[in-house]
Amino acid sequence: MVEFTLVFLLLLAICWIPADFGLAFFTGQLASNAAREGARIGAADPGAAAQMGNCSIPACYSLTDGTVLRETAERVSRALMPDTSVTAAMLGTAAACDQSVQVTVTGHYGYSFFRLLRFFKVNVDPNVTITRVAKMRWEHQC
C-alpha cells in the first residue's frame, strides 16, 4: 500500500505536467483565434473606427452587441484567462488608403503544476502572460 501511494503520486505528477502545458498551449490558441476573429469583424465593419479602444473582461460584456471589443471578449475563455484585456486599434492613414484593424488579447494563465511546486517551497511564479495580436486590412476605404 505504501509503495502504491508513492508511485501513484509520482505517476500523477508525470501525467499532469504535460496536460498542464497542453492546456496553456490551448489557451494561447483560444486567445489567437479571438484576436483573429475580432480583427476580421473590425475589418468587415464600416463603423469600426468608432469602436476602437480597450477593455478588460468582464467589463467588455457590458458593451453593445456587435462591437469589436465585445465580440473578441466573448471568444476568450474566462475560466483559463480571467484577467484578460482586449485592445482594438485602427492603424494607418485614411489618405493613403492603408488602414488596418489590429486587435490584441492579453491575459495570464496560471500553471497548476507551478502552484503545486510553491507548496513544496519552490519559489516559482505560476502565471505566464499570453499575448496574441491579429491585424487585417480595413475593407471600407478608398
C-alpha positions as CSV (number, residue, x, y, z in Angstrom):
1,M,0.0,0.0,0.0
2,V,2.9,2.4,0.8
3,E,4.6,1.6,-2.5
4,F,1.4,2.2,-4.4
5,T,0.9,5.5,-2.7
6,L,4.4,6.8,-3.5
7,V,4.3,5.5,-7.1
8,F,0.8,6.8,-7.7
9,L,1.8,10.4,-6.6
10,L,4.8,10.2,-9.0
11,L,2.7,9.0,-11.9
12,L,0.1,11.6,-11.2
13,A,2.7,14.4,-11.4
14,I,4.2,12.9,-14.5
15,C,0.7,12.8,-16.2
16,W,-0.3,16.2,-15.0
17,I,2.7,18.2,-16.3
18,P,2.1,17.6,-20.0
19,A,-1.6,18.1,-19.5
20,D,-1.0,21.5,-17.8
21,F,1.4,22.6,-20.6
22,G,-1.1,21.4,-23.2
23,L,-3.8,23.4,-21.5
24,A,-1.6,26.5,-21.6
25,F,-1.0,25.9,-25.4
26,F,-4.7,25.5,-25.9
27,T,-5.3,28.8,-24.0
28,G,-2.9,30.5,-26.3
29,Q,-4.7,29.2,-29.3
30,L,-8.0,30.4,-28.0
31,A,-6.5,33.9,-27.5
32,S,-5.1,33.8,-31.0
33,N,-8.4,32.8,-32.5
34,A,-10.2,35.5,-30.5
35,A,-7.8,38.2,-31.8
36,R,-8.2,37.0,-35.4
37,E,-12.0,36.9,-35.1
38,G,-12.0,40.4,-33.6
39,A,-9.8,41.7,-36.4
40,R,-12.0,40.1,-39.0
41,I,-15.1,41.6,-37.5
42,G,-13.5,45.0,-37.4
43,A,-12.2,44.7,-40.9
44,A,-15.6,44.0,-42.3
45,D,-17.5,46.7,-40.3
46,P,-17.8,50.1,-41.9
47,G,-18.2,51.7,-38.5
48,A,-15.2,50.0,-37.0
49,A,-13.3,53.3,-36.5
50,A,-15.8,54.4,-33.8
51,Q,-15.4,51.1,-31.9
52,M,-11.6,51.2,-31.2
53,G,-10.4,51.2,-27.6
54,N,-9.7,48.8,-24.9
55,C,-11.5,47.0,-22.1
56,S,-11.0,44.2,-19.5
57,I,-13.1,41.1,-19.0
58,P,-15.8,41.2,-17.6
59,A,-16.4,44.9,-18.4
60,C,-16.2,44.1,-22.1
61,Y,-19.5,42.2,-21.8
62,S,-21.5,45.4,-21.0
63,L,-20.6,46.9,-24.3
64,T,-23.1,47.0,-27.2
65,D,-23.6,43.8,-29.1
66,G,-21.6,43.5,-32.3
67,T,-18.7,45.8,-31.3
68,V,-15.2,44.6,-31.9
69,L,-14.2,44.6,-28.3
70,R,-17.3,42.6,-27.1
71,E,-17.2,40.1,-29.9
72,T,-13.5,39.5,-29.2
73,A,-14.0,39.1,-25.4
74,E,-16.8,36.6,-25.9
75,R,-14.3,34.3,-27.7
76,V,-11.8,34.3,-24.8
77,S,-12.1,31.6,-22.1
78,R,-12.8,33.4,-18.8
79,A,-12.0,30.2,-16.9
80,L,-8.5,29.9,-18.4
81,M,-7.6,33.6,-18.6
82,P,-9.8,35.5,-16.1
83,D,-7.9,38.8,-16.2
84,T,-7.8,39.3,-20.0
85,S,-7.7,42.7,-21.6
86,V,-8.7,43.4,-25.2
87,T,-7.4,46.3,-27.3
88,A,-8.6,47.3,-30.7
89,A,-6.8,50.0,-32.8
90,M,-7.1,51.4,-36.3
91,L,-3.6,51.7,-37.9
92,G,-2.5,53.6,-40.9
93,T,-3.8,56.7,-42.6
94,A,-7.1,57.2,-44.4
95,A,-5.5,59.5,-47.0
96,A,-3.1,56.7,-48.2
97,C,-5.9,54.1,-48.1
98,D,-3.8,51.7,-46.0
99,Q,-5.8,51.5,-42.8
100,S,-6.0,48.2,-40.9
101,V,-7.6,46.9,-37.7
102,Q,-5.4,45.5,-35.1
103,V,-6.7,43.5,-32.1
104,T,-4.6,42.5,-29.1
105,V,-5.6,40.0,-26.5
106,T,-3.5,39.8,-23.3
107,G,-4.1,37.7,-20.2
108,H,-2.5,35.5,-17.7
109,Y,-2.6,31.7,-17.5
110,G,-1.8,30.1,-14.2
111,Y,0.0,26.8,-14.3
112,S,-1.4,24.3,-11.7
113,F,1.9,22.4,-11.5
114,F,3.8,25.6,-10.6
115,R,1.3,26.2,-7.8
116,L,2.0,22.7,-6.5
117,L,5.7,23.5,-6.5
118,R,5.1,26.5,-4.4
119,F,3.5,24.2,-1.8
120,F,6.9,22.5,-1.6
121,K,8.6,25.9,-1.0
122,V,9.9,26.3,-4.6
123,N,9.5,30.0,-5.4
124,V,8.1,29.9,-9.0
125,D,5.6,32.4,-10.4
126,P,2.7,30.2,-11.6
127,N,1.4,32.9,-14.0
128,V,2.6,33.3,-17.6
129,T,1.4,36.2,-19.8
130,I,-0.2,35.2,-23.1
131,T,-0.4,38.0,-25.7
132,R,-1.8,37.5,-29.2
133,V,-2.1,40.1,-31.9
134,A,-4.0,40.0,-35.2
135,K,-4.1,42.7,-37.9
136,M,-6.3,42.8,-41.0
137,R,-6.8,45.4,-43.7
138,W,-9.9,47.5,-43.2
139,E,-12.2,46.8,-46.2
140,H,-14.1,50.1,-46.2
141,Q,-11.6,52.6,-47.6
142,C,-10.9,54.3,-50.9
